[in-house]
Amino acid sequence: MSAILSADDLNDFISPGVACIKPVETLPKQVPEEINAYEVTTEDKLQKQNAPPAQISLTDCLACSGCVTSAEAVLVSLQSHSEVLNALDSQPSFDLSTIGSELGLGRSEGRIFVASVSPQVRASLAATYGVSEAEAGSMIDQLLGGPQGLASGGKYGNGFAWIVDTNAMREASLVLGAEEVMESLETPGRPAASNGDGASTITPKKPILSSACPGWICYAEKTHPHVLPHLSRLKSPQALTGTLLKIILSQRLNIRPDQIWHVSIMPCFDKKLEASREELTDIYWRPPSTTAPAQPVRDVDCVITAREVLMLADTRGISFPTLPRTPMSGPTFPDLTLSSFLFPKYHRKQASEAGTSGGYLHHILQTQLASNPSSTLTTTRGRNADVVEYAITSPDQGQPIFKAARYYGFRNIQNLVRKLKPQKKSRLPGGRVGAKAATAAAGGVAGMDYAYVEVMACPGGCTNGGGQIKVDDVPLKPGTAMSQKEWLGRVDEAYYSMSESDNEDDEAMHVDDIDREADIDDEGANVINGIDTARVRKVLDHWAQTTGIDLHKLVTTSYRQVESDVGKVGGADNDRVVELAGKIGGGW
């Protein structure tokens, strides 16, 4: 959706929606040079003046919700590399060198800066500078938290204390996603409920649609509310990481959640929209006994992209390609169980069959194959490379027992939502609901017998996100030409070459540690798609128990239909504008 939108270039090609009335409201009033009540004024007597460009603010967009792209532009302007530098220079950070002893950090001033980095961003930078994915990750870590990075300048010399790889919480998302699908299969007729404002709250109905892509979620909430009951309730890895860091660090270090500033580095600009959602703030997970702050605290305070990482370095006068390419260790994380999960020495290599968008569908398919050992998987390509269907067939039954699909890109998504649209009841006397609507009411959709669909807005997946470095941004040798498709292939190659470990002994040692932590009786019994599901469940249960918050509240979110109030009576009244503008996001 925001393919070329950036915070430093807000005069982009995207214009406000045709229903936006703000430009009309800002036109200057024209008055004649000489006013005569009895004279008909002609156009040539009006003062010639150039109308200033319309200024659309966050207040206007939240009060209107008549277009998507204008709101995106505003939210992007609020989250940029400049905002990261402003936050680092806002106040000094806490001294974390004494972690492990009595901290007593309960001070009213000071901050802790934390970051999370996606593997797609590392792949983009790796392809740009001709280094490995692991080396690109080390360069990002050195920029954010190393002595030669951001901490070498600024008002207070602040850097980021902990830099988390979102692959950790992605594994949690994969395990929880497979469990969500299994639950929906066990209760196929269970309807999706609402909490009163259009937000779905419980298990989605079949087919479940992935919800990790914020561009797709924004599109569904504003234009196709009939698909909301199908959306997965799970938070994305970005949101899960933010929730975990805010809760654990605030409780263990005895500080307020707003004293933890979290930046996420993602491949697309739409992740800025996700971070701005009101559903992803502390009001949805804070314990009842906690004193509510004046404003909700975001789980993710700011999102920047791969291109903005380079802007961040350039603004501070840091040469990104000359940064050390060696791993960097930060202070001890205050929870040892979560520390081993968030900062593993071993990184699971991503299979090419899983795609570049996290592998949600791939893990669910592997889970189903593990549950049916004698079954086989069949892959069928759709009308283009971004539409693929999968069927798991049991030899005993001779027919598919599980069907799923992948839909990437908005053209393909439009075809998907059309198939999910329920059939309207006939208005003729004695008319009845058609077979399609009857099937939908029973928990399925006619012609759509998928159990799960992985949906992503970007063609080709997340490595092709709008915030990634494009081929036009890379200085090529004279006489050398490269297409964007060829460049994307290079980024994908870096993504799939994610390093696992330096040698087999380290890998074997890591597997032994996993088995010991998860108390596995049968070797490999709980390992699916290279993920030890028992260990992940143990970590998630520990997170819930140590914080005293129900796990469902920690890992799930909700969605709501967003209706435009353009042209409606009272739709743009000032009181409503002020009320909505006071909220943090969520006003798409």
DRENZA-976302 format. One record per residue (C-alpha): residue in one letter; y, z, x; residue number from 1. Coordinates in steps of 0.5 Angstrom, whole numbers, plus 500, padded with zeros to 3 digits. Example, Ala and Ser with C-alpha at 12.3 -4.5 7.8 and 13.67 -1.06 7.14 Angstrom:
# residues 2
REC rest  py  pz  px  nr
REC    A 491 516 525   1
REC    S 498 514 527   2
END
This chain:
# residues 588
REC rest  py  pz  px  nr
REC    M 500 500 500   1
REC    S 505 502 506   2
REC    A 503 497 511   3
REC    I 509 496 515   4
REC    L 513 502 512   5
REC    S 516 507 517   6
REC    A 520 513 517   7
REC    D 525 509 522   8
REC    D 525 503 518   9
REC    L 527 505 511  10
REC    N 530 498 509  11
REC    D 523 495 508  12
REC    F 521 489 504  13
REC    I 519 494 498  14
REC    S 524 494 493  15
REC    P 524 499 487  16
REC    G 520 498 481  17
REC    V 524 493 476  18
REC    A 524 499 471  19
REC    C 528 503 476  20
REC    I 535 505 473  21
REC    K 538 508 479  22
REC    P 541 502 482  23
REC    V 545 501 475  24
REC    E 547 508 475  25
REC    T 550 507 482  26
REC    L 554 501 481  27
REC    P 562 502 482  28
REC    K 566 502 476  29
REC    Q 571 496 476  30
REC    V 578 497 473  31
REC    P 584 492 473  32
REC    E 590 492 477  33
REC    E 594 492 472  34
REC    I 592 496 465  35
REC    N 595 493 459  36
REC    A 592 496 452  37
REC    Y 594 489 449  38
REC    E 592 484 454  39
REC    V 585 481 454  40
REC    T 583 482 462  41
REC    T 579 477 465  42
REC    E 574 477 471  43
REC    D 579 474 476  44
REC    K 584 480 475  45
REC    L 579 485 477  46
REC    Q 579 488 484  47
REC    K 574 485 489  48
REC    Q 569 490 492  49
REC    N 563 490 495  50
REC    A 558 494 492  51
REC    P 555 499 496  52
REC    P 547 499 497  53
REC    A 544 504 492  54
REC    Q 541 510 495  55
REC    I 535 513 492  56
REC    S 533 520 493  57
REC    L 527 524 492  58
REC    T 530 528 486  59
REC    D 531 521 483  60
REC    C 524 519 484  61
REC    L 521 525 482  62
REC    A 525 525 476  63
REC    C 523 518 474  64
REC    S 516 516 477  65
REC    G 517 509 474  66
REC    C 515 506 481  67
REC    V 510 508 487  68
REC    T 513 505 493  69
REC    S 520 508 492  70
REC    A 517 515 492  71
REC    E 513 513 498  72
REC    A 519 511 502  73
REC    V 523 518 501  74
REC    L 517 522 502  75
REC    V 516 518 509  76
REC    S 523 519 511  77
REC    L 521 527 510  78
REC    Q 515 526 515  79
REC    S 516 523 521  80
REC    H 516 524 529  81
REC    S 523 527 528  82
REC    E 521 532 523  83
REC    V 516 534 528  84
REC    L 521 535 534  85
REC    N 526 539 529  86
REC    A 520 544 527  87
REC    L 518 545 535  88
REC    D 526 547 536  89
REC    S 527 551 530  90
REC    Q 524 557 533  91
REC    P 520 560 538  92
REC    S 513 560 538  93
REC    F 508 567 538  94
REC    D 505 569 545  95
REC    L 498 568 544  96
REC    S 495 570 550  97
REC    T 493 576 548  98
REC    I 488 574 543  99
REC    G 482 578 543 100
REC    S 486 585 543 101
REC    E 490 588 538 102
REC    L 495 583 536 103
REC    G 500 586 531 104
REC    L 503 579 530 105
REC    G 506 581 523 106
REC    R 513 579 525 107
REC    S 518 576 521 108
REC    E 520 571 526 109
REC    G 516 566 530 110
REC    R 511 560 529 111
REC    I 505 558 531 112
REC    F 504 550 531 113
REC    V 497 547 530 114
REC    A 495 540 529 115
REC    S 489 535 527 116
REC    V 488 528 529 117
REC    S 483 523 526 118
REC    P 478 519 530 119
REC    Q 482 512 527 120
REC    V 488 514 531 121
REC    R 484 516 537 122
REC    A 481 509 537 123
REC    S 488 505 536 124
REC    L 491 508 542 125
REC    A 484 507 546 126
REC    A 485 500 544 127
REC    T 492 499 546 128
REC    Y 491 502 553 129
REC    G 484 500 555 130
REC    V 481 507 555 131
REC    S 475 510 552 132
REC    E 476 514 545 133
REC    A 475 521 548 134
REC    E 480 519 554 135
REC    A 485 517 548 136
REC    G 484 524 545 137
REC    S 485 528 551 138
REC    M 492 524 552 139
REC    I 494 526 545 140
REC    D 492 533 546 141
REC    Q 496 533 553 142
REC    L 502 530 549 143
REC    L 502 536 544 144
REC    G 499 542 548 145
REC    G 499 540 555 146
REC    P 505 542 560 147
REC    Q 507 535 561 148
REC    G 507 534 554 149
REC    L 512 536 549 150
REC    A 512 543 552 151
REC    S 516 541 558 152
REC    G 522 540 554 153
REC    G 526 542 547 154
REC    K 530 548 546 155
REC    Y 524 553 546 156
REC    G 519 549 550 157
REC    N 514 549 544 158
REC    G 507 546 544 159
REC    F 501 546 539 160
REC    A 497 552 540 161
REC    W 490 549 537 162
REC    I 489 541 536 163
REC    V 483 540 531 164
REC    D 479 534 531 165
REC    T 478 532 523 166
REC    N 471 530 525 167
REC    A 469 537 524 168
REC    M 472 538 517 169
REC    R 469 531 515 170
REC    E 462 533 516 171
REC    A 464 539 511 172
REC    S 466 533 506 173
REC    L 460 529 507 174
REC    V 455 535 506 175
REC    L 459 537 500 176
REC    G 460 530 497 177
REC    A 452 529 497 178
REC    E 451 536 494 179
REC    E 457 533 488 180
REC    V 453 527 487 181
REC    M 446 531 487 182
REC    E 449 535 482 183
REC    S 452 530 477 184
REC    L 445 526 477 185
REC    E 442 533 475 186
REC    T 447 533 469 187
REC    P 449 526 467 188
REC    G 451 528 461 189
REC    R 456 533 463 190
REC    P 463 531 461 191
REC    A 469 532 465 192
REC    A 474 537 463 193
REC    S 482 538 463 194
REC    N 486 544 465 195
REC    G 491 543 460 196
REC    D 496 538 464 197
REC    G 491 532 465 198
REC    A 488 535 471 199
REC    S 481 534 471 200
REC    T 477 541 474 201
REC    I 470 540 474 202
REC    T 464 536 476 203
REC    P 466 528 475 204
REC    K 462 524 471 205
REC    K 458 518 474 206
REC    P 459 514 477 207
REC    I 463 518 482 208
REC    L 469 515 486 209
REC    S 471 517 493 210
REC    S 478 521 493 211
REC    A 479 521 501 212
REC    C 484 515 500 213
REC    P 491 517 498 214
REC    G 493 510 496 215
REC    W 487 509 492 216
REC    I 489 516 488 217
REC    C 496 515 487 218
REC    Y 494 508 484 219
REC    A 489 511 479 220
REC    E 494 517 477 221
REC    K 499 512 475 222
REC    T 496 506 473 223
REC    H 489 507 471 224
REC    P 488 514 468 225
REC    H 481 512 465 226
REC    V 478 513 472 227
REC    L 480 520 473 228
REC    P 474 523 470 229
REC    H 470 519 475 230
REC    L 474 522 482 231
REC    S 471 526 487 232
REC    R 474 533 486 233
REC    L 473 534 494 234
REC    K 479 535 498 235
REC    S 480 530 504 236
REC    P 478 532 511 237
REC    Q 486 533 512 238
REC    A 487 537 506 239
REC    L 481 541 508 240
REC    T 483 542 515 241
REC    G 490 544 513 242
REC    T 487 549 508 243
REC    L 482 552 513 244
REC    L 488 553 519 245
REC    K 493 556 514 246
REC    I 488 561 511 247
REC    I 484 563 517 248
REC    L 490 564 522 249
REC    S 495 568 517 250
REC    Q 489 573 515 251
REC    R 487 574 522 252
REC    L 493 574 526 253
REC    N 497 578 520 254
REC    I 502 573 519 255
REC    R 505 569 513 256
REC    P 502 562 512 257
REC    D 509 559 512 258
REC    Q 509 561 520 259
REC    I 504 556 521 260
REC    W 506 549 522 261
REC    H 501 544 521 262
REC    V 502 537 523 263
REC    S 496 532 522 264
REC    I 496 525 525 265
REC    M 493 520 521 266
REC    P 492 512 520 267
REC    C 496 511 514 268
REC    F 503 513 511 269
REC    D 500 514 504 270
REC    K 497 521 508 271
REC    K 504 523 507 272
REC    L 504 523 500 273
REC    E 497 527 500 274
REC    A 501 532 504 275
REC    S 506 532 499 276
REC    R 502 534 493 277
REC    E 503 540 490 278
REC    E 496 541 489 279
REC    L 495 542 496 280
REC    T 499 548 497 281
REC    D 497 556 498 282
REC    I 499 557 490 283
REC    Y 492 554 489 284
REC    W 488 558 494 285
REC    R 492 565 496 286
REC    P 488 571 494 287
REC    P 491 574 487 288
REC    S 494 580 491 289
REC    T 498 576 496 290
REC    T 505 576 495 291
REC    A 508 570 492 292
REC    P 513 566 497 293
REC    A 519 563 494 294
REC    Q 517 556 495 295
REC    P 509 554 495 296
REC    V 507 553 503 297
REC    R 504 546 504 298
REC    D 497 546 507 299
REC    V 499 540 511 300
REC    D 507 540 513 301
REC    C 508 534 516 302
REC    V 504 527 517 303
REC    I 505 522 523 304
REC    T 501 516 525 305
REC    A 499 513 531 306
REC    R 505 509 532 307
REC    E 509 515 531 308
REC    V 505 518 536 309
REC    L 508 513 541 310
REC    M 515 515 538 311
REC    L 514 522 539 312
REC    A 513 521 546 313
REC    D 519 516 547 314
REC    T 524 521 544 315
REC    R 522 526 549 316
REC    G 522 521 555 317
REC    I 515 522 556 318
REC    S 510 516 558 319
REC    F 504 516 554 320
REC    P 500 512 558 321
REC    T 501 516 564 322
REC    L 499 523 561 323
REC    P 492 526 564 324
REC    R 486 523 561 325
REC    T 482 530 562 326
REC    P 480 535 556 327
REC    M 485 541 555 328
REC    S 483 548 553 329
REC    G 487 552 548 330
REC    P 487 559 547 331
REC    T 481 563 544 332
REC    F 481 561 536 333
REC    P 481 568 532 334
REC    D 474 567 529 335
REC    L 468 565 533 336
REC    T 464 562 528 337
REC    L 469 557 526 338
REC    S 471 556 533 339
REC    S 464 553 535 340
REC    F 465 549 529 341
REC    L 472 546 530 342
REC    F 472 545 537 343
REC    P 465 543 539 344
REC    K 463 540 546 345
REC    Y 458 535 542 346
REC    H 461 529 538 347
REC    R 456 526 533 348
REC    K 457 518 535 349
REC    Q 459 514 528 350
REC    A 454 509 526 351
REC    S 456 502 525 352
REC    E 453 502 518 353
REC    A 457 508 516 354
REC    G 464 504 516 355
REC    T 470 506 519 356
REC    S 473 510 513 357
REC    G 469 517 514 358
REC    G 462 515 512 359
REC    Y 462 518 505 360
REC    L 457 513 502 361
REC    H 453 512 508 362
REC    H 451 520 508 363
REC    I 450 520 501 364
REC    L 445 514 502 365
REC    Q 442 518 508 366
REC    T 441 524 503 367
REC    Q 438 520 498 368
REC    L 433 517 503 369
REC    A 431 524 506 370
REC    S 430 526 499 371
REC    N 425 520 497 372
REC    P 421 519 504 373
REC    S 418 513 501 374
REC    S 424 509 498 375
REC    T 427 503 502 376
REC    L 434 501 502 377
REC    T 437 494 500 378
REC    T 444 492 501 379
REC    T 447 486 498 380
REC    R 454 483 499 381
REC    G 459 482 494 382
REC    R 464 477 493 383
REC    N 467 478 500 384
REC    A 466 483 506 385
REC    D 469 489 503 386
REC    V 465 489 497 387
REC    V 457 491 498 388
REC    E 452 494 493 389
REC    Y 446 499 495 390
REC    A 440 500 492 391
REC    I 434 505 494 392
REC    T 428 503 491 393
REC    S 422 507 490 394
REC    P 415 504 491 395
REC    D 412 508 486 396
REC    Q 417 506 480 397
REC    G 418 499 483 398
REC    Q 425 499 481 399
REC    P 432 502 484 400
REC    I 432 510 483 401
REC    F 439 510 486 402
REC    K 445 505 486 403
REC    A 452 505 490 404
REC    A 457 501 492 405
REC    R 463 500 497 406
REC    Y 470 497 494 407
REC    Y 475 496 500 408
REC    G 482 493 498 409
REC    F 486 493 492 410
REC    R 484 486 490 411
REC    N 477 489 489 412
REC    I 479 496 487 413
REC    Q 482 492 481 414
REC    N 476 489 479 415
REC    L 472 496 479 416
REC    V 477 499 475 417
REC    R 477 494 470 418
REC    K 469 495 469 419
REC    L 470 502 468 420
REC    K 475 501 463 421
REC    P 472 504 456 422
REC    Q 472 499 450 423
REC    K 477 500 444 424
REC    K 474 502 438 425
REC    S 475 496 433 426
REC    R 481 497 428 427
REC    L 477 493 422 428
REC    P 474 497 416 429
REC    G 467 500 418 430
REC    G 468 498 425 431
REC    R 464 502 430 432
REC    V 464 503 438 433
REC    G 461 498 442 434
REC    A 455 499 446 435
REC    K 460 499 452 436
REC    A 463 505 450 437
REC    A 457 508 447 438
REC    T 454 508 454 439
REC    A 460 511 457 440
REC    A 460 517 452 441
REC    A 453 518 455 442
REC    G 455 519 462 443
REC    G 455 512 464 444
REC    V 459 505 464 445
REC    A 455 499 462 446
REC    G 455 494 467 447
REC    M 456 499 472 448
REC    D 450 503 474 449
REC    Y 452 506 480 450
REC    A 452 513 482 451
REC    Y 457 513 487 452
REC    V 463 508 490 453
REC    E 466 509 496 454
REC    V 473 506 495 455
REC    M 479 505 500 456
REC    A 485 502 499 457
REC    C 486 498 506 458
REC    P 481 492 507 459
REC    G 476 493 513 460
REC    G 477 501 512 461
REC    C 481 506 515 462
REC    T 482 503 522 463
REC    N 486 498 519 464
REC    G 491 503 516 465
REC    G 498 501 515 466
REC    G 500 507 521 467
REC    Q 496 504 526 468
REC    I 498 500 532 469
REC    K 498 492 530 470
REC    V 497 487 535 471
REC    D 504 485 535 472
REC    D 506 492 537 473
REC    V 502 491 544 474
REC    P 505 487 550 475
REC    L 500 482 551 476
REC    K 499 478 558 477
REC    P 503 471 558 478
REC    G 499 465 555 479
REC    T 495 470 551 480
REC    A 494 470 544 481
REC    M 490 475 539 482
REC    S 490 475 532 483
REC    Q 490 481 528 484
REC    K 483 480 526 485
REC    E 481 480 533 486
REC    W 485 486 535 487
REC    L 482 490 529 488
REC    G 475 488 532 489
REC    R 477 492 538 490
REC    V 479 498 535 491
REC    D 473 498 531 492
REC    E 469 498 537 493
REC    A 473 504 540 494
REC    Y 472 508 534 495
REC    Y 464 506 534 496
REC    S 464 508 541 497
REC    M 466 515 540 498
REC    S 462 519 546 499
REC    E 457 524 544 500
REC    S 456 528 551 501
REC    D 456 527 558 502
REC    N 448 528 559 503
REC    E 442 529 555 504
REC    D 441 536 557 505
REC    D 448 538 554 506
REC    E 446 534 548 507
REC    A 439 538 548 508
REC    M 443 545 549 509
REC    H 447 543 543 510
REC    V 441 542 539 511
REC    D 438 548 541 512
REC    D 445 552 539 513
REC    I 445 549 532 514
REC    D 438 551 531 515
REC    R 439 558 533 516
REC    E 445 559 529 517
REC    A 442 556 522 518
REC    D 435 559 523 519
REC    I 432 553 522 520
REC    D 424 554 522 521
REC    D 422 546 522 522
REC    E 425 542 527 523
REC    G 430 537 525 524
REC    A 428 539 517 525
REC    N 436 540 515 526
REC    V 439 534 520 527
REC    I 441 528 515 528
REC    N 445 523 518 529
REC    G 445 527 525 530
REC    I 449 533 521 531
REC    D 446 539 521 532
REC    T 447 541 513 533
REC    A 444 548 514 534
REC    R 449 550 519 535
REC    V 455 546 515 536
REC    R 453 550 509 537
REC    K 453 557 513 538
REC    V 460 555 516 539
REC    L 463 554 509 540
REC    D 460 560 506 541
REC    H 462 564 512 542
REC    W 469 561 511 543
REC    A 469 564 504 544
REC    Q 466 570 505 545
REC    T 471 572 511 546
REC    T 477 570 507 547
REC    G 475 573 500 548
REC    I 476 567 496 549
REC    D 471 563 492 550
REC    L 469 557 496 551
REC    H 470 552 490 552
REC    K 477 554 490 553
REC    L 478 552 498 554
REC    V 474 545 498 555
REC    T 476 542 491 556
REC    T 483 539 488 557
REC    S 485 536 481 558
REC    Y 488 530 479 559
REC    R 493 528 473 560
REC    Q 495 522 470 561
REC    V 503 521 472 562
REC    E 507 518 466 563
REC    S 513 514 467 564
REC    D 519 517 463 565
REC    V 524 511 464 566
REC    G 527 509 458 567
REC    K 525 515 454 568
REC    V 530 520 451 569
REC    G 532 526 455 570
REC    G 527 523 461 571
REC    A 532 523 466 572
REC    D 536 530 464 573
REC    N 539 534 470 574
REC    D 535 540 468 575
REC    R 529 536 469 576
REC    V 531 533 475 577
REC    V 533 540 478 578
REC    E 526 543 476 579
REC    L 522 537 479 580
REC    A 526 537 485 581
REC    G 525 544 487 582
REC    K 517 543 487 583
REC    I 514 541 494 584
REC    G 511 534 492 585
REC    G 506 532 487 586
REC    G 511 528 483 587
REC    W 508 521 484 588
END
